[in-house]
Amino acid sequence: MHGKTERGLDYTPLFRFLLSKVGLDWNEVYSEATSRLDKPEPIFWIVALNEDDKEDYVRVGESTYFSGLYINSDGKLKLSNPELSAKDMTPACSCCTHTLNGKVFGTD
């Protein structure tokens, strides 16, 4: 018997799509995102359903990070920490290229 193995799935386009929709109505963003996906779970890797669960950033790979998102009380998609940028991040090691939202950090 062989289990279902999911290899090579890259959700970077999804995460960039979600980041581009900050400030918009969550129900519309969610509807558009799920219409293009095989499953909705990866959306919630970076989107918290309420403010209490939000994170400033989320690690989605060995050295890949994305800004955390959440749904505010008005039903809008918001950045958990709008001030966060790649220059605020510190790499976990010196052997990898680390990114936040596609921007390299820790190469100074």
C-alpha positions as CSV (number, residue, x, y, z in Angstrom):
1,M,0.0,0.0,0.0
2,H,1.2,3.5,-0.8
3,G,-0.1,6.6,0.9
4,K,-0.9,9.7,-1.0
5,T,2.3,11.8,-1.2
6,E,2.1,15.4,-2.1
7,R,5.5,16.5,-3.5
8,G,6.5,19.7,-5.2
9,L,3.5,21.8,-4.1
10,D,4.4,25.5,-4.2
11,Y,1.9,27.8,-2.6
12,T,4.0,30.9,-3.1
13,P,1.6,32.2,-5.7
14,L,-1.3,31.8,-3.3
15,F,0.5,33.6,-0.5
16,R,1.4,36.5,-2.9
17,F,-2.2,36.6,-4.0
18,L,-3.4,36.9,-0.4
19,L,-0.9,39.6,0.4
20,S,-2.1,41.6,-2.6
21,K,-5.6,41.5,-1.3
22,V,-4.9,43.1,2.1
23,G,-7.7,45.5,3.0
24,L,-10.4,43.8,0.9
25,D,-13.5,41.8,2.0
26,W,-12.4,38.4,3.3
27,N,-15.4,36.5,1.9
28,E,-14.6,37.7,-1.7
29,V,-10.8,37.0,-1.3
30,Y,-11.5,33.5,0.1
31,S,-14.0,32.7,-2.6
32,E,-11.5,33.7,-5.4
33,A,-8.6,31.8,-3.7
34,T,-10.5,28.6,-3.2
35,S,-11.8,28.6,-6.7
36,R,-8.2,28.1,-7.8
37,L,-7.0,25.6,-5.2
38,D,-7.2,21.8,-4.8
39,K,-7.8,22.3,-1.0
40,P,-8.3,25.4,1.2
41,E,-5.9,24.4,4.1
42,P,-2.8,26.3,2.8
43,I,-4.8,29.6,3.0
44,F,-4.9,29.2,6.8
45,W,-1.1,28.6,7.0
46,I,-0.8,32.4,6.9
47,V,-4.3,33.7,7.5
48,A,-5.7,33.7,11.1
49,L,-9.4,33.7,11.4
50,N,-9.3,36.2,14.3
51,E,-7.0,38.7,15.9
52,D,-6.2,36.5,18.9
53,D,-4.6,33.9,16.6
54,K,-2.6,36.2,14.4
55,E,1.2,36.0,14.0
56,D,3.6,38.6,12.7
57,Y,5.1,36.2,10.3
58,V,4.8,32.5,9.3
59,R,7.5,30.1,8.3
60,V,6.3,28.1,5.3
61,G,9.6,26.4,4.3
62,E,13.1,25.8,5.6
63,S,14.0,29.5,5.1
64,T,10.9,31.1,3.6
65,Y,8.7,33.4,5.6
66,F,5.5,35.3,4.8
67,S,3.8,38.1,6.7
68,G,1.0,36.9,8.8
69,L,-2.6,37.9,7.9
70,Y,-5.8,37.9,9.9
71,I,-9.5,38.8,9.4
72,N,-10.5,41.8,11.4
73,S,-13.9,42.4,13.0
74,D,-15.1,44.1,9.9
75,G,-14.4,41.1,7.8
76,K,-11.4,42.6,6.0
77,L,-8.1,40.9,5.4
78,K,-5.3,42.7,7.3
79,L,-1.6,42.3,7.9
80,S,-0.8,41.2,11.4
81,N,2.2,43.6,11.6
82,P,2.1,46.2,8.8
83,E,5.5,47.6,9.9
84,L,7.4,44.3,9.5
85,S,9.9,44.2,6.7
86,A,12.8,41.9,5.6
87,K,15.3,44.2,7.3
88,D,13.6,43.4,10.7
89,M,14.3,39.7,10.2
90,T,17.3,37.6,11.4
91,P,18.2,34.4,9.6
92,A,18.3,31.1,11.5
93,C,21.6,30.1,9.8
94,S,24.2,31.5,7.5
95,C,24.1,28.7,4.9
96,C,20.6,29.4,3.5
97,T,19.0,32.3,1.6
98,H,16.2,33.5,3.8
99,T,13.2,35.5,2.5
100,L,10.2,37.4,3.8
101,N,7.5,37.8,1.2
102,G,10.1,37.1,-1.5
103,K,12.6,39.7,-0.2
104,V,16.0,38.3,0.9
105,F,17.2,39.1,4.4
106,G,20.3,38.5,6.4
107,T,22.9,39.1,3.7
108,D,24.5,42.2,5.2
